[in-house]
Amino acid sequence: MSTTTSAVASCAKWLFAALAAGTLVACSSYPPAPVAAATADYNYKIGPGDSVNVVVWRNPELSMNVPVRPDGKITTPLVDDLEALGKDPSTLARDIEKELGKFIRDPVVTVIVTQFVGPYSEQIRVVGEAAKPQTLAYKQKMTVLDVMIAVGGITDFADGNRATILRLSEDNAQYAVRLKDLVKRGDLSANVDMKPGDILIIPQSWF
């Protein structure tokens, strides 16, 4: 082997070792995601794209199913442009009662969410090497496994065990998750809770 060939081979080995070391660092640079993250006091917040059924007791003419507009507001009979974004159904019902109280005596309102999207700040986003990257409405006690089922798993090019969760609700803390072990090997010990607003990032494999 010539000196030049030997030098190239040596450099290649060094580069491969450096890349491998970098991969190990990348894999271990984030702490594992906490298994339990859901909170018992979570209340669903209404967002653009939701549909809400407004029921006014003894006033069927004022009751209807209405969409939440992109600006986060709703319009119902006698109530124009009422803010719904970020409110839970009970709070929205009380606000509608206040508005209707200007026209009818002692209104009693119930609000039922019939289509769930949620506010942007609470949606789960899946980016990278998912089969179907998308945005999902957060549900209480949603786990990474639920998210994987919704997006159709990971692609053949994904480095699933280097995936991370970017947790906006914890000042952008980032946690490691083992998607390959969970999805490809059925290792349920790799399943962890999601939190509202989480971003699941699935990188591409280097090899």
C-alpha positions as CSV (number, residue, x, y, z in Angstrom):
1,M,0.0,0.0,0.0
2,S,1.4,3.4,-1.0
3,T,2.0,6.2,1.6
4,T,-0.8,8.2,0.0
5,T,-3.3,5.4,0.1
6,S,-2.3,4.6,3.7
7,A,-2.8,8.2,4.7
8,V,-6.2,8.4,3.0
9,A,-7.2,5.2,4.8
10,S,-6.0,6.5,8.1
11,C,-7.9,9.8,7.6
12,A,-11.0,7.9,6.6
13,K,-10.8,5.8,9.8
14,W,-10.3,8.9,11.9
15,L,-13.3,10.6,10.2
16,F,-15.5,7.6,10.7
17,A,-14.5,7.4,14.4
18,A,-15.2,11.1,14.8
19,L,-18.6,10.7,13.2
20,A,-19.4,7.7,15.3
21,A,-18.4,9.6,18.4
22,G,-20.5,12.6,17.4
23,T,-23.4,10.2,16.9
24,L,-23.0,8.9,20.4
25,V,-22.8,12.4,21.8
26,A,-25.9,13.4,19.9
27,C,-27.7,10.3,21.3
28,S,-26.8,11.1,24.8
29,S,-26.9,14.9,24.8
30,Y,-30.6,15.0,25.9
31,P,-32.1,13.3,29.0
32,P,-34.7,10.7,28.5
33,A,-38.3,12.0,28.4
34,P,-40.2,11.5,31.6
35,V,-42.5,8.5,31.4
36,A,-45.3,10.4,33.2
37,A,-46.1,14.0,32.1
38,A,-49.9,14.3,32.0
39,T,-51.5,16.5,34.7
40,A,-54.8,15.7,36.3
41,D,-56.0,19.3,36.1
42,Y,-55.8,19.6,32.3
43,N,-58.8,21.3,30.8
44,Y,-59.4,21.3,27.1
45,K,-59.1,24.8,25.5
46,I,-61.1,25.7,22.4
47,G,-59.2,26.6,19.3
48,P,-59.7,27.7,15.6
49,G,-61.3,25.0,13.6
50,D,-63.2,23.5,16.5
51,S,-67.0,23.2,16.3
52,V,-69.1,23.9,19.4
53,N,-72.7,23.1,20.0
54,V,-74.4,26.0,21.9
55,V,-77.5,24.9,23.7
56,V,-79.7,27.6,25.3
57,W,-82.2,26.1,27.6
58,R,-85.9,26.7,26.6
59,N,-84.7,28.7,23.6
60,P,-84.2,26.3,20.7
61,E,-84.1,29.1,18.2
62,L,-80.9,30.4,19.8
63,S,-79.3,26.9,20.0
64,M,-77.0,25.8,17.2
65,N,-73.7,24.2,16.2
66,V,-71.2,26.8,15.2
67,P,-67.6,26.7,14.0
68,V,-64.8,28.6,15.7
69,R,-63.4,30.9,13.0
70,P,-59.7,31.3,12.2
71,D,-59.7,34.5,14.3
72,G,-60.8,32.4,17.3
73,K,-64.3,33.9,17.5
74,I,-67.8,32.6,17.1
75,T,-71.1,34.1,16.1
76,T,-74.5,32.9,17.4
77,P,-78.0,34.4,17.2
78,L,-78.0,37.7,19.2
79,V,-74.2,37.3,19.9
80,D,-71.7,38.7,17.4
81,D,-68.0,38.1,17.3
82,L,-67.5,36.5,20.8
83,E,-64.0,35.4,21.6
84,A,-63.8,31.6,22.1
85,L,-60.0,31.0,21.6
86,G,-58.3,29.6,24.7
87,K,-61.5,29.2,26.7
88,D,-62.8,26.0,28.2
89,P,-66.4,25.1,27.3
90,S,-67.8,26.2,30.7
91,T,-66.1,29.6,30.5
92,L,-67.4,30.2,27.0
93,A,-70.9,29.2,28.2
94,R,-70.8,31.8,31.0
95,D,-69.6,34.5,28.5
96,I,-72.5,33.6,26.1
97,E,-75.0,33.9,29.1
98,K,-73.7,37.4,29.8
99,E,-74.3,38.5,26.2
100,L,-77.7,36.8,26.0
101,G,-78.7,38.4,29.3
102,K,-79.0,41.7,27.4
103,F,-81.9,40.3,25.5
104,I,-83.5,37.5,27.5
105,R,-84.0,36.8,31.2
106,D,-81.7,34.4,33.0
107,P,-80.3,32.5,30.1
108,V,-78.9,29.1,30.8
109,V,-76.3,28.0,28.3
110,T,-74.3,24.7,27.7
111,V,-71.4,24.5,25.3
112,I,-70.3,21.1,23.9
113,V,-67.3,20.8,21.7
114,T,-68.1,18.5,18.8
115,Q,-65.0,18.8,16.7
116,F,-61.6,19.0,18.3
117,V,-58.6,20.9,17.0
118,G,-57.5,23.0,19.9
119,P,-55.4,26.2,20.1
120,Y,-52.2,26.3,18.2
121,S,-50.2,26.5,21.4
122,E,-51.5,23.1,22.6
123,Q,-51.3,21.1,19.3
124,I,-48.8,18.3,18.9
125,R,-46.5,18.7,15.9
126,V,-44.6,15.8,14.3
127,V,-41.7,16.8,12.0
128,G,-39.0,14.9,10.2
129,E,-39.0,11.2,9.2
130,A,-42.6,10.3,10.2
131,A,-44.7,8.5,7.6
132,K,-47.2,11.3,7.7
133,P,-45.8,14.4,9.4
134,Q,-48.7,16.4,10.7
135,T,-50.3,18.4,13.5
136,L,-52.5,16.7,16.0
137,A,-54.9,17.9,18.6
138,Y,-53.7,17.1,22.1
139,K,-55.7,14.7,24.2
140,Q,-55.4,14.0,27.9
141,K,-52.9,11.2,28.6
142,M,-51.8,11.1,25.0
143,T,-48.5,9.2,24.6
144,V,-45.8,8.9,22.0
145,L,-47.3,5.6,20.9
146,D,-50.7,7.3,20.2
147,V,-48.8,9.9,18.1
148,M,-46.9,7.2,16.2
149,I,-50.2,5.4,15.4
150,A,-51.7,8.7,14.2
151,V,-48.8,9.5,11.9
152,G,-48.3,6.0,10.6
153,G,-45.0,5.3,12.3
154,I,-41.5,6.2,11.1
155,T,-40.0,5.9,7.6
156,D,-37.2,3.5,6.6
157,F,-34.8,6.4,6.7
158,A,-35.6,7.5,10.2
159,D,-33.1,7.3,13.1
160,G,-35.9,6.6,15.5
161,N,-33.8,6.2,18.6
162,R,-32.3,9.7,18.1
163,A,-35.8,11.3,18.1
164,T,-36.5,14.1,20.6
165,I,-39.4,15.9,22.1
166,L,-39.1,19.7,22.2
167,R,-41.3,20.7,25.2
168,L,-42.4,24.3,24.8
169,S,-44.3,24.2,28.1
170,E,-40.9,23.7,29.9
171,D,-38.9,26.6,28.4
172,N,-38.0,24.6,25.3
173,A,-36.5,21.6,27.2
174,Q,-35.6,18.8,24.9
175,Y,-35.8,15.1,25.7
176,A,-34.7,11.9,24.0
177,V,-37.2,9.3,23.0
178,R,-36.6,5.8,21.6
179,L,-39.0,5.6,18.7
180,K,-37.3,2.7,16.9
181,D,-37.4,0.5,20.0
182,L,-41.1,1.5,20.5
183,V,-42.4,1.1,17.0
184,K,-40.1,-1.5,15.4
185,R,-39.4,-3.7,18.5
186,G,-42.6,-3.2,20.5
187,D,-40.6,-2.1,23.6
188,L,-43.4,-0.4,25.6
189,S,-40.8,0.8,28.1
190,A,-40.0,3.4,25.5
191,N,-43.5,4.8,25.6
192,V,-43.8,8.2,27.3
193,D,-46.5,10.9,27.9
194,M,-46.9,13.9,25.6
195,K,-47.7,17.4,26.9
196,P,-49.7,20.1,25.2
197,G,-47.6,22.0,22.6
198,D,-44.9,19.3,22.3
199,I,-42.9,19.0,19.1
200,L,-41.7,15.5,18.1
201,I,-38.6,15.7,16.0
202,I,-37.5,12.6,14.1
203,P,-34.1,12.9,12.4
204,Q,-32.9,11.0,9.3
205,S,-30.4,8.2,9.8
206,W,-26.8,9.0,8.8
207,F,-26.3,5.4,7.5
